[in-house]
Amino acid sequence: MMEYKGYIGKVEIDEEAGILHGEVINIRDVVTFEGQTVDELQQAFRDSVEDYLAFCAQRGEAPEKPFSGKFVIRLPTELHRRAYVKAKLADKSLNRWVTEVLETAVQEQG
């Protein structure tokens, strides 16, 4: 994983072609990059993000923001109910409780 200006790149190895390639994963637009060395890949990633930002500016469009801080999640009814009850028993809003649970899960995964 790589990060530049809030954009996150996921990297894979193509052993047959002998290249590293990746794509920006936290926007819907398609932004890709590749290189034969780690240094080339890092530079290609930064260049691709800069090209994306310039392209958006040229078209007069706002680039997608990597994260807005909002997301919609659909849950089974029973899970929604149980989460709501847990939050209320902890004297928290469902939003605050879910945020804390996600923070704990992300920290545990490193």
Secondary structure, DSSP 4 states (H G I P E B T S, - for coil): -EEETTEEEEEEEETTTTEEEEEE-SSSS--EEEESSHHHHHHHHHHHHHHHHHHHHHHT-PPPPS--S-------HHHHHHHHHHHHHTT--HHHHHHHHHHHHHHHH-
